[in-house]
């Protein structure tokens, strides 16, 4: 399948949006560069979970993980981590799918920007899914472990989002280790809870985010991104203990002091 | 993460600039090879401390390869490992990529027998005790400019008969792209065709540099090249290198023409000669 890449300048172009709605993008040379990319299969997958919650959201994410893992992350990373590729794919090949699945794009340019040509960073659902799929497919030992890890991403989406914001923590081993540690210590609920009575920490601060923040602050004195899991577990508990009474969490406490 | 500046540590660290070690070097050189599926990073590194080298050989410390592009990857090296393969599906070198080596302890290490430290540490080195996972040293940073495909090319020429103007200058991620509506406008096939394109190149450079000033100058209308952050994007990074190499220290909207004449290898002079030659030989 050949995908023609869009030329720069489409992102803030309202006319481009209107032409998308009227199906006038294909055939208009002004919108395209001379570059093409080739990819074998381009199956549909949910790529915007911003309006979903609960089971619906989890289902959409799992479907995206699976399809991205199977069809997209096998291409050169230059391609599947390239914003222009995804925007070109969506606009030129997925118009019908978008209009049916995300009718909100018809409401206005800002919705279209938020759903279809969203900046490709940690806030973009495709980006989140591409990284999760790469990391888990490479590290997961078998299908059961992989699906467990995908579930852990979903159960800890707030921490996952926060981790992939930091360049040093945005790496496969660290993401997977942290998720496994949260699982083993059974602290998922704590990690995503809001920290109360600490106005000094800013609005909407959660335990998980503060733990990652502490690990970031201590680097390089504490080399968190490349620690073995058991060593990292102690650092996680130590960081959590600055904000939370961890005595209820278990025996691990004994070994950190 | 990669250190670009000297970080402060509570104990001596081996770097290329430290005053803590007698032979302050931990140098890294990287060559890149590739096949269809993978990049191979060939590592050439040297650690200027016998003490640390022995720790590595005895597996009491590990050299860690860190590569940062879209995300960060850490690879623990075996003592004499000389290269690392990473699949192209897992690394993108399109953007600027930084590589560094770090050495980390695998167990508790005492510095009593570290004879490579400068005399300053002699009286108290036996008190230095590093626990597991502590940093022993870090190398220089090797940078790939994110322009593997077009390392030096600044301009691209394209023909586009559907243009609504005769010529269009576009700033790409790695290059300045000159779109021509008609092939004749490129003077192809003529002697000196390259020089006859000078006016277009000039316009392209001017546009790219104006963009550079607004991107890197953050509304101030001027960029101090000796102190500014090195640009991340390909084209701005190339322009930055070109200007620094030509010893330009500041660029502003005021001195763009001056900068062009300094970085453009006598472009106008060559153009003028080409036109004169045409005039003398011509009809």
Interface residues (C-beta under 8 A of the other chain):
Chain A: X7 X8 X29 X30 X34 X73 X74 X75 X76 X77 X78 X80 X81 X82 X131 X134 X138 X164 X167 X168 X169 X170 X171 X172 X173 X219 X220 X221 X222 X223 X225 X226 X227 X231
Chain B: X1 X3 X7 X9 X10 X64 X68 X70 X71 X72 X73 X74 X76 X88 X89 X90 X91 X92 X93 X94 X104 X132 X133 X134 X135 X158 X160 X162 X164 X170 X171 X172
